[in-house]
């Protein structure tokens, strides 16, 4: 009888140990990367209005603000994780951030040390540039935030939200897992999401003629037009409906899932398309 109880007790202990081990295996980051060390790097470099600023991070957000300045001011926040604080500190201190000029282009670069299993480094950028600057931004795990920029903007994130406010010029934004939210746009725009919605509203001071393309694969579209918009319109949803408050002169058949026609004299182009979501124009 005692042997029977001892066996049950032993099996219970073994089960608990296996459960704990399995939990550590599944959540290996929480078991092995318990220490974090963070440091900041402040850099500046000349950047004339009309130049290009480029940056890319693999783990971390990018924020860019336009300012009345003739230089680029960058703050990089480096966060390293490892099994011990000493290892995390070593990773963070060996991570180098530089601003490299090349003609009228300035590139923020990250040089990371080789990492062992269960170690990680993330770098975020907070940047001020002249208002008139072209941007080329890429993140793989992080959001992108842009404000007060006049110029060509090209920004992509693979996991994160893209936000842009008070931007003019040509704006090209794409996210693979996240939403796109643009306000006070002025100029052409190409906005695309693979899993998320798009909200785009034009400034009251924006010109009435522009080329706009917005495509979502899993999410709706809300579009607020500039005053007096003049454009050829194609609004199409593959699994949803199209609603408009704009004065569209419809061409062809009227459908709940598709509108084709013109607004005003049809000088610009407005292409809205969703694969799972509805479209609202106003």
N, C-alpha and C positions, 0 to 999 in steps of 0.2 A: 504493500500500500504506500509506504514511504517512497519507494523507488518510483512508483507511478506519479506521485505528486512532484518529485524532484525532476522527473523527465518533463512534465508539463511546465515547471518553472524554468527549466533550461531552454525549452523551446520558445517560451515567452520572451526571455532575455535575448535570444538569438534573433527573434522577429523584430524586436525593438532596435537592435543594432543594425540589422539590414535596412530597416525603414530609415534610420538616421543616415546611413551611408548612401542610400538611394536619394535622399533629399539633398545631400551634399553634391552628389553626382549630377542631379538635374539642375540644381542651382549652384553650379560650380563657382560662379562669380561671387556669390555671397559668402561661400565658405573660404575661398582662396584669396579674393581681392577685398580684404576688409579695411585696408589702410589707404588713405587718400592724402595727396599733397598738392597744393595749388600755389602757383605764383603768377605774377603779371609782368608783362614786358611793355614798355612804352617806347614807341619809335616815331620819328617824323622824317619827312623828306620833301624836297621841293616838288610841286606838281602844278603846272600851269593850267588855267582854265582851257578846256577843249582837249585835254589829254585823256588817257585811258588808265583806269585803275582795275587791276585783276587780282582775284584771290580765290583760293580753293581750300576747303577743309574736308577731312574725311569724317570727323566726329566733332561737331560743334557748330553753333549758329554764326551768321554773318550779319552785322548791322552796319549800314552805311548811311550817313547823313550829309547833305550838302550844306556848305557854310561859305560865308564871305571870307575866303582865304586863298593864299597862293601856295599852299602846301598840303600834304597829307599827314594827318595825325592818327596813329593807330595804337590801340591798346589790345594786346593779346592776353587772354587768360588761359593758362596752361593747367590742366588738371590731370594728374597721373594717379593711377591706382595699381596697387601691388599687395603682396602678402604682408609686408612690413612697411612702416612709415619711412624707414631708411631707403628701401628699394624704390618707393614711390617718389621720394625726394630726388633720388639720383636720376630717375627717368625724367622728371620735370626739369631739372637743372641741365640735363644734356639735350633737351629740346630747344632748338635755336629758331628764332624768328628773324627774318630779314626783309627789308624793302629794297628791291633790285630795280634800278632804272634801266631802260633801254629805249633811246629816242624819246618819243612822247608817250611812253608807256611805263607804268610803275606796277610792279608785281610783288604782292606779299607772299613769301615762301616759308614753308615749315620744313625743318630738317629734324626728323625724329631718330632716336637711337633704336637699335634692334631690340625688340621686346621678346621676353620669354612667354611661355604659356601662362595664361591667367594674369597678364599684365595689360594695361590699356592706357592710352593717352588721348585726351580730347583738347582741342584748341578752338576757342571762340575769338572772333574779331569784332571790335567796336571801332568804327572808322569815321573820321571827318575828312571830306574832300571838298574842293571847290564846287559850287553849285553846277557849273557847266563842266561835267565830267562824264565820259562814257564808262560804263561798268560791265565787267565780265566776272560773274560770281558763280561758284559751284560749291554745293555742300552735299555730302552723302548721308549724313545723319544730323540734321539741324535745320532750324528755320532761317529764312532770309527776310530782312526788314530793310526797306529803302525809303528815304524821305528827302524831299526838296532837291531833286536832281533834274537838270535839263541836259539831255543827251541820249545816246543810244544805250539802252539797258538790256542786258542779256543775263538772266539769272535762272539757275536750275537747282532744285533740291530733290533728292531721292526719297527722303523721309522727313517731311516737315512742311510747315505752312510758309507761304510767300505773301508778304504784305508790302504794298507800295502806296505812298501817299504824296500828292503834289509833285507828280512827275510829268515831264513833257519831252517830246521827241518820239523815238520809236521804242516801245516797251515790249520785250519778249520775255515771258515768264513761264516756267514749266515746273510742275511738281508731280512726282510719281505716287506719293502717299501723303496727301495733305490738301489744304484748300488754298485758293488764291483770292486775295481781297485787295482790290485797288480802288482808291478814292482820289478825286481831283486829278483825273487823267487829262492830258491834252496832247493829241497826236495819234499816230498809228499804234495799234496794240495787237499782239499775238499772245493769247493766254491759253494754257492747256493744263488739265489735270488728268491723272489716270485713276485716282481714287479720291474724289473730293469735289466740292462745289466751287463755283466762281462767282464772285460779286464784283462788278466793275461799274463805276460811276464817273462820268465825265464832268469836268469843271464847267461852271457857267460861263467862263471866259474862253473855253476851247473853241477852235474853229469848227464850222459845221460840216466840213468835208474831211473825212478820215477813212482809213482802211482798218477794219477790225475783224479779227478771227478769234473766236472763243470755242474751244472743244473740251468736253468733259466725257469721261468714260463711266464714272459712277458718281453722279452728283448733278445738281441743278445749276442753272445759269440765271442770274439776275443782272440785267443790263440797263443802265440809266444813260440815255443819250445826251450829247451836247445840244444846246439850244439850236433850233433850225437845222437839224441833221438832214443832210442830203446824201442818200446812199441807195444802192441796189441791195435788197434784203433777201437773205436765205436763212430761214430758221427751221431747223429740222430736229426732231427727237425720235429715237428708235424705241423708246419705252417711256412715254410720258405725254405731256401736252404743251402746246404753245399758247401763251397769252400775251397780248400787246395792247398798250395804251397809245402807241404811236400811230400816226395817220398813214398807214401802209396802203398803197394802191395795189391790190392783190392781182397777180397774174395767174391764170389757170384755176384749178379747182380749189375751193376752200376746204381745209382739213384741220382737225384738232391737233394733229401732230406735225403739221408743216405749213409754213407761210412763205410764199415767194412773191416778190413785188418790188415796188420802189417807194422811197420817201423823198419828197421834194422832187428835184430834177435828177436824182440818182447818180450824182457825181462820184461819191465814195463807194465803199463796199462794207457790208455788215453780214458776216457769216457766223451763225450760232448753231452749234450742233451738240446734242447729248445722246449718249447711248443708254443711260439709265437715269432719267431725271427730267424735270420739266424746265421750260424756258419762260421767263417773264421779261418783257421789254416795256420800258416806260420813259 
